[in-house]
Amino acid sequence: MLASETDRGGLTVNLYLGLIDMAMPATQIRRGMVLVFEGDPCRVVEFRHHTPGNLRAMVQAKLKNLRTGSNFEHRFRAADSIEKASMETHELEFLYQGGDTYHFMNTENYDQLEMDEEMLGDNAQWMQPGMKIVAEYYNGRPIGIQLPNTLTLEVVDTAPVMKSATKTASTKPAKLENGVTVNVPEFVSTGEKVRVNPTTGEYMDRAK
């Protein structure tokens, strides 16, 4: 089922190509799996098997709707049949933003497409021209993106470095070149480049 696995810019990408939707028992639910639930593709965020007393076994799952971005929980019976979604992934390059619309180019066939801010969610604030991302497709349409694990960005505004600042000092807010503000250690100064995790918005270290 897993066609190939590649590493692109710190991202491990699973390519689901040419799959048909598959039915399987709910007991085979795994974290990261994408299911078709009530007509929408939903990723399994967490799950656990649960057998309350003498009752039938169940699977409690936390799901994320990839079309709407909402999270919800659902309890599957062990005997339930679930449908695994047929997903494709494509590498896209971000070109430019026009209002609330973000324009991308498929690096494989050079097709251009648009996504709105609602579809991108919190990822929108990290978009920079030339950035390569991975988009997940369902039924031929993009439904979500994966950012690189790390981004290197310049600090454009932060408080001056204190003479007493050390690597174990407290943090301070710093505005990055893309407009996002993150907390950085006291010893980081304006003009330096830092590495951040765009998924959590956390400072990782100084760029080398």
N, C-alpha and C positions, 0 to 999 in steps of 0.2 A: 504493500500500500504506500510505503514511503518511497517516493521515486528517487530522491537524491537529497544530499545535505551539503551545503556549502557555507563558507565563512566569508561574509562581506562586511568589511569595515567594523569588525567587532561583533557582528550579528551572526548568530548561527541560524540559518534559514532552512526550514523544512519545506520542500517543494512537493505539494500534492498535485500531481498532474494526471489527468485522464482517469480520475476515479469516478465511480458511480456511487450514489448514496447507498450506504450499506446498513442493513438492520442487524442488530446484535443485542444480546441480553444486557440489562442494566448493570449487572454485576461486573461487566467489562469496562465500565466508565473509568477513565484515567484523567489525571490532571493535564490540562493543555489540549485535550481532545475537543473538537468542534462538533456539536450535535445540531440537528435540525429539530427545534422545539417550537411547536405551534407556528410552523412555517418560517421561522427566523433562525439564522445561524447563531449558536450560542456556545461560547467557550467555557469549559469546565475550569473554574478557578480553584475550587477545593472540593473534596468529597470524602465521605467516610461511610463504611458499612456499619449498619446498626441493626441489632437483633434484640428488641425489647421483650424480655421475659420469654414466654412461650409463643409470642407472635411471629409472623413470617418475617424473614430478613428484608431489610430495606437499605437503600442507598440514599443518604442525605447529600445533596450537591448544591454548591454555590455556583451560579452560572452568570455569565456576562453576555447580554444581547449585543452582538457585534454590529447590528444595524442601528440600534438606538443608543448603545453605550451604557444602558442601565444594568444594574446587578440585582439578582433576585435568587431566592432559594427554592428548591423543589425536592420533594421526597419521591423517589422512584421505588416501586416494589421490585423485588429481585426477579419476579416473573415478567416484568415489563420489557417490551422490546423498544430499543432506542435506535435512532437513525443517525449514522455518522455522516457529516456533511462532506461533500466534494469541494475541496478548496484548491485554489491556485494562488501562487505568489509571484509578483513581478517587481523588478527593481524600477523605481521611478526617480527622476531628478526634479527637484523643485526649481521652477523657473522664476515666477514672480507672483506677487499678490495684487489683486485688484479689488478694493473694498473688502467684502467678506469672502471673496472667492480666491482660491489658491490654485495656481496653474502648474501642472506637472507634465513631464514627458516620459513616456515609457522608453527606457534605454535599450530595450530589445528590438522594438519595431518603430520607434520614434513617433508613435501616436501621442497626441496631446490630450489631456483630460483635465477636468476641473473637480475640485472638492470644496465644500463650504466649511465654514468655521465650526458648525455644529458637528459635522462628520469627523473633523480632526480633533475636536475637544481640546484637552490641555496640551496636546501635541502642537497645536497651531503656533503657540508663542515661541517655539524653538525653530521654526522654519527660517532658513536662510538660502538665498539663491545659490544654486550649485550643489546643495545638499542632496545626498543619495539616501533614499529610504526604501523600505520594502512594504508594498501594499498587498493586502489580502483580498482576493476576489472570490465572490460567490455568485453563481449564475451569471458570470461574465461582467459583474459590476464590482468596483472597489467598495469594501465595507469597513476598512480600517487600515491603519498603518503601524509599522514597527520602526521606532527610531534607533539609531546606533546606541550601543551601550554607554558610550562616552562622547562628549563634544568638547572641543577646545575653543574657548572664547576669551576675548580680551576684557579685562575689567576697565570700564570707562569712568567710573565714579565710586569712590569709597573714602572713608575717613583716613587721614594720614596715619602712617605707621608710628606706633608709640615706641619710644626707646626701650621700654621694658618688655616689649612683645616677644613672646617665645612660641615655640611650636605647640606648647600646651596651653597657650593663652585662650581667653574667651573669643567668641566670634563677633563679627560685625557685618552689617548688610553691605553688599557690593552690587552695583548695577553693571550688567554685562552689555556687550556691544549690540545684542539683539533686543535690549530693553528689559530683559528678565532680571529680577533682583534675587540673589541667593546670599546665604550666610557664608562668610569665609573667615579663616583665622585672622587675628589682628596683624600678623606680619605680612599679609598680602597688600600690595600697594597698587594704585591706579597705573594702568599701562602694562601690567603683567598679564600673562595668559594663564588661565587655569582650566583644569579638566572638571567637568560636571557630569552627573548622571541625569539625563533629561527625564527619565521615568520618575525619579524621586525628587529631582530638583536640588540634589545635594552636591556640595563641593567635594571633590575627590582628592586632588592635589594640584601642585603647580605643574604647568606644562613644561616638559623638558625639551 
